[in-house]
Amino acid sequence: MAEGPAAGSAESAHAAHGGAHAREYSVINLAPLQAAGLLNERGEVAMAMTETLGVDNAVTTYRFFDGRRIRDHGTFAGQSLDLVDLNDNGMVVGRISSQAQPFNPRAFTWAAARGWRILPSPAEAGANAVNNLNWTVGWTGEAASASRAVLWTNGGARITLGPPAPQRSEASAINLFGFTVGSVFGADGTSRAMLWSPLGGALDLGMIEGGTGAAATHINTRGEVAGSAGRQTQSLGFYWSRERGMVPITADNIFRTLSVVDLNELGDVAGNTLISDGQGFFAPYVWSLGAGYRQLPLAGAPSGNLYGLNNRRELVGDLQLSIQDRADRRAALWNGAAGPVDLNTRLVRAPAALVLDTARAINDRGEILADSNAGLVLLRPGRTGTPAPVLGPITGIPRYTQIARGSTLDLAAAFVDSSIDESHTATASVNDGCPQSAPSVREVRGAGEVNLRHTFCRAGPVTIRIRVRDRAGNASEVALSRSVREPNPGTQP
């Protein structure tokens, strides 16, 4: 959980804004293809969008949404870009590596004002978290293939955390005051959860009864810590404070497999519980010292996952609707232990065929980062998103079907605008080198559809793009990647 307000202000903010169930959301297109994204409290989003161009050939585009506009800030061919954290100043941290040498990453920071910066390290390094002082924590390589937990200051100075570990150490999270948590691995590979002070002092957080290891992954501004702990064959969540020490998170006193995904400023821990070993079904949960373990309702769905928690006790994730089709999911919102709400039912003027499948993060303003069949989107509470039109997915190609070379398909993408008085133009491209036709646009009162007919004349990976622009130049784009195959002998394409 990103740093946020104190507990009192979080609770009053929830009361002032009303319950999450009453909210409607406007949709903002962010990335036309599936992308990894990070959301901060200002509603900014950092994204890494990867497009496959051929066998062992992919390009990643880094883009940033400042709350109103999206701008691209570099493309990376032959490199892997891993975005890990985004603070409220708009600073992104993560790891970058060559696809030819994936195990030799470098830690980086990025901010709009100063661009890309590789953090100093004697060898490979990775950044895992950044606080609002622009202090970054992670690890750096050491001699004999070991690694060391480190903190980089805003000026780039590198501070090692704690004494050298028998095997390795790694910092995972940092709060506003510079207190950092992570793991130290002994010579036998057993991990211990650690808390480091800003000056590098170390505190072992202990172990749950019968535990076989622990790793600290979250810390809030009150100094409360959450993470995972091993016990026999199970993985459990844990909560730690100076007053209570390490407290195991269990489901009705049964030691099920539990993961921890978030910790807020109120001390709530959120995560997922394995409820069916054979089928891999999960149920989301929320836990606190006062209320204990509470499994969130699934509204009849066989499985669900949680990914984010804010300081208003709103939780987001997804519901798996079908046992047979694991990809049949819907983005969901829980208000505390109530819910869930299918976010698809709360959208204002959504384009036809748009489906939100997973909600990835939620901030205290109630903005939600979500995956959809039209790429990465931001849901903004209220009836107005940005001036740009909103696009749905490209339709006309079955979801799991390859395109046969020589096929002619009629493709379409629906769009809507927040203004019913707007008019739009569209462009389209298919990167297969085949003859291109111009798209047509039909619209009424700010809503319409783009149509494109295309004959796929070459086999291989292909990306189709449709871009819609209004009279003021505000534009959104949607894309679809597929594979074109050679037609089967003796059949018509």
N, C-alpha and C positions, 0 to 999 in steps of 0.2 A: 504494500500500500504506500503510495506517495505521501510525503509529509502533508499534514493538514492542520485544521484548527484544533483547539483544545476540546475536551469532551463536552463542556457546557455549550460552547458555540455550535458544535455539531448537532446536538440535540435540538437547540432552538432553531437552527436552520431547517431541520426536518419539519418542525411544527409550522414554521412560517410558509414553507412551500407546499404543504399539504401532502397527502399520501401519494406514493408512486402510481397507485392504480388509477388515479384520476387524470394522469398525464397523457398528452398527445405529443407526437414527435414529428418533426420535419426531417427529411432525409437529405444528406449532403454526399454526393459521390466524391470519393477520395482517390482511389486507385482502380483502374479499369480491370486489372487482373488481381488474382489473389495475392495479398501482400502481408508481410509482418508489419504491425503498427504499434505505436506507443502513444498514449493519451495523457496529457497533464491537466492540472487544475484550471488552467486558462483556456482550455478547449483547443489547444494546439495538438497536432498529430505529426509524428515522424514516421515515415514509411520506407520500406525496402521492397521493391517490386521486381521479381525475377521473371524474365521471359526466355524460354528455350528456343534457340534458333536452329539447332541441329544437334547431332550426336556430339556430346562433350562440348557443346557450345551454348553458353547462356550469358545473358547480360542482365545485371541488376541496376535498376535506377533508384536513386535516393531522392525522395521528395518530402517537402515539409508544408503543412497546412497551418497558417498563422491565425486561423479563426475566421478568415474571409476568403483568402486566395491560396491556391496551391502553386508551389514553384518547385521545379526540378533543380537539384544541386549536385549533379554528377552522375555519370554512368560508369559501371565497373564491369569490364569484360575479363573473364578468366580469374575473377576474384570472388570470394564469398564475403558478404557484408552481413554481420550479425548485430542488429540493434538490440540493446539490452535494457536501457533505462533512459528516461527523459525527465528532467526536473522542471520546475515552474518558471525558470528563466529561459527555457527553450534550448537548454544544452542536452545533447544526446551523447551517450557513451556506449561503447561496444567493442567488437573485435573485427578485424579484417585480416583475411589470409588469402594466399594464392590457392586456386583450386588444385594446382599441381603439388602444393605443400600445405595441406589443410591443417597439419598438426604444428604449424609454426606461425600462430597468429600474432598480431600486434594490437595493443590497446589503443583506442582513439577517442577523441572527443570532437563534437561538431557543434557550432553555434552560428547563427546567421551573421553575426557581427564579425567573427574572426575565422569562420570556415573550419577546415579539417586540421586536426593536430594529432600527430602520433605521440603518445605519452612515453617519456623516457624510461628505458628498461635495458638491462644488460643482455637480455635474450628475449625469447618469446614472452608475450604478456596478454592478459585479458582484463577488461573492465567489466564489472558486474553491477555497479550501482553508483548514483551520483546524488548528492543532497543539494539543497538550495543555496549553499555557500559555494557551489561548484567544486566540492571535494569529491573525488572519485576513488572508489576502492575496487580491488580485484586481486590479481596475482601477477607475479613475474617469475620467469625461469631463473633457476640457480644452477650451481654446479651439480654434476652427477644426476641430471634429469629431475632434480627436485624443483619445487616451486615455493614461493614465499608470499604470504598475505601482505599487501601493501596499500598505502593511501597516497594519492597524488593530490597536492593542494591546487588551488585555482591557478597559481603561478607555475605549476608543473613540477614543483619539488616532490621527490619521492621519499616516503617515510615507510620503513619496514615495520610491521606490526608483530610484536611479541618476539621471543627468541626463535632461532631456527627450529623447525619441526624435525622429528626423526625421519619422516618421509616427505611430507609436504603440508602446506597450509594455504588457505584461500579465504578471502573476505567476500561476503555475499551481499551485505546490506549495511547502510549507514544512515543515522538519523541527523537531525538538524544540528545537534551539538557535537557531532563528530564521533560519537560512539558507534563502533562497528562490530558486526557479528559475522561469524563464519565457522570454519572447521579446521582442526589440526589432526593430521593422520600420523599414527604411531608407526613404529617399525613393522608391526604385524598387520598394518592396513586398517586398524580400528580407528574410527573418527571420533573426535570429541568436539562438542559445541563450545565455541569460545566467544568471549566478549572482550574487545580491545578498547582502551581509552584513546583519545586523540593523540596522546603522547607515546602510545605504543605499548602501554602496560596491558597485561593479559589476565583474564579471569576465566577459569574453567567452569562452565555452567553445570557440570555434574552429569548424572546419568539417571534414567528412570530405574525403578527396581527391576532387576533381572534384565536390564538393557544390554545390548551388544554394540552400541554405537549411537552417536547423535550428531546432527548437523544443524546449526542455526541459520535461518534463511531470511527472517524478517525482524525489524526492530522499529518501534514507534518513538515519538518524542518523549514519552514518559519512561522510556527505558525498558519497556516490556518486550519480550523476545518470543518468537515462535519458530518452530522448525520441525524436523522429523527425527524419530528415534527408532532404533531397531530393538525388537524383543522376540527372541526365538526366530520363527520364520515370518513374523509380521513386521510391517512398518507402521508406526503410529505417529500422530502429531503430538507436539508438546508445547506448553506455555511456560514461560519463566519470568519471574520478577524477583527483585532482591528480597521482598517480604516473604514470598511463598516458595522460592526455589523452583525446581523443575516439576511441573505437574503434567502427567500423561493425559492426552485427550483420547477418550475411549467411547465407544458406542454402547450405551446401556451396560457399562462395565464388562462388555465383551471385547476382547482384543482383536478387532477386525483390522484389516489393512486400511489405513487412513492417510490421505495426503493433506498438506497444508498449502493453500494458494495465496492467502492474504491475511493481513493483520491490520486493523484500523486503530485510530487514536483512542477509541473507547475500550480497547483491550479485547475486542471480538476477534476470534480466529475463524476463518472460513476455509473449507476444503471439500474433499470428496471421499466417500466411503465405498469400498468394494463390497457389493451386496450379493454377487454371484460369481464365485471363482471360475466355474466352468465357462460361463458366457461372457465374463468381463463386464458386467453391468455395474454402474455406479449410482450413488445417490448423493446429492450435495448436503452439506451440513454447516451449521454455525455453532460456535462454542464460546462460552464466557465463564468466568469464575462464578458469577452469580447464578446464571441460568443453566450451566452445564451444557451437555450435548443435545442439540436439537436437529433432527433430520428434516430437511426441507421437503415439502410435498411435491410430487411429480405429476399430479392431475391425471393419473392413469397411464402415463408413459412408463415403459419398462426400465428406462435408464435416463440419467441426466448428469451434467457436469457443471461445476461452478468455476469461474475464472476471475471474478473481480468483486470487490467489496468497497463501499465508501464509508464516510463518517456519518452518513444518515441511515446506516444499516440497510442500505439497498444492495442487493446482490445480483449479479448477472452471470449467465452461462447459456446452456442449451438443454433441450429435451430431445431424447431420441424416441421417435414416434413408432418405429418399426423394428421388430426383432430381426427380420430378414435383411433389411437394408440399413446398414449402419450410417449411411450418409443422409438418411431421411431425418433431418433435425430441424428444430425451430429455436430461434433466439428467445431467451426467457429472462424475465425479471422477477425477483422475489423481494417483497418489502418485509424485512425481518424474516420471521418464520412463516409469513403468509404468502399466498400466491400459489403457483406461478402465473405470470401474465405472459402470453405469447405476444411478443413485441410487434409481430406482423399485424395484430389487430389494433394497434395504437398509432398507425402511421397516417399523417395528413397528406392528402393528394399524392398517394404513392403511384408510380407508373405500373402499368399492367405487367404481370408475370414476375415482379420483384419478390424474392423470398429471402428473408433474413434467417440464416441457419445457425449462427453462433454469435453471442455477445461476449466480447473479449475483455472489456474494461468499462468502468463507470467512475466519473469524478463527482465531487460534491455539488457541482452545478446540475447534476443529473444527466450530463451528456454521456452517450454510450458509443463505444467503438464496436463495430460489428462486421462480421463476414456475411456476404450475400452472394447470390448467383450473378450479381452485377459488379462483383469486386468488393473492396473495402469501403465501408460507408461510416459516416458519423450521424447519429441520431441526436438532434438538438431539441430539447423541450420547447413546445410552442408551435405556432403555425407558420413561422418564417425561418428558413434555414439561411441560405445565401442567395444572392441574385441569380446564380447560375441555374439552368434547368436541371432536373433530376431525371436520370436515365435508368430504365430497367435493363434486363439482360438481353443479349442477342439471341433471338429464337429462330427456329427453322432447321436446327440440327439436333437430332435425338441425343440425350445426355451421354449415353455410353456407346455411341456408335461412331466408328471411323468413317471418314468420307472416302468414297471410291473415286479415284482419278477419272475425270471426264464427267462427273456429276454436275448438274446445274441445280442450284438450290436458291430458293427465295428466302432471304434473311430479313429480319425485322427487329427493331428496338423501339419500345414505347418511351415517351417522355412526358413530363409535366413541368409547368412553371408556376411559381408562387403568384405571378401576375396573370390574370386571364386575358389581359390586353396585349401580351407579348406575341411576337411572331419569331420564327426560327428558320435557320438554314442548317444544312448538314453536309458533312464530308465523310467519306468512307474509304478504307484501303484494305487490301488483302495482300500479304507479303509473299505471294507465291510466284510473282513474276508473270502471271497470266494477264490477259487483257482485262481492263477494269471498266466497269460501267458506273455512271453517276447515280447516287441514291436519289430517291424522291421523298418528299415530305408532305404528309397530310396532317392538318391540325385544325382544332376548333377550340376557341377560348383558352389558349395557352397550353393545351394538351394535344398530343398527336402521336404519330408513328413515323419512323424512318424505314423505308423499304429498299432492299438491295438485292439484285439478282446477280449471281456469280457462277461461272463455270471453272471448276478446279482442274487445271490442266497438268499439274505436276504433283508427284508423290513427295511426301515428307512432312515435317511439322509446318503448321501454318497459323498465323494470327490474324484475325479479322478485327478491325477497329471501326467504330462509328463515333463521330464527334458532332455534337449539336451546339449551336451558338445562337444567342439572342441578338437583338438589334444593337445592344450596348457593348457587345463583344464578350459577354460572360458565356463560358462554355464548359461542358462536361463531356467525358469520354467513357465509353464502355468497350471492352474487348473480349474476345473468346479465342482460346488456343485449342487446336485440334490437330489430329494427324490424318494426312491424306494417304491412302493405301492404293496399291495397284489393284485394278479390278480382278475378280476371280476369273480364271479362264472359262470361256464359254458362256459368260453372263454379260448382260448389258450393264453399263455403269449407272 
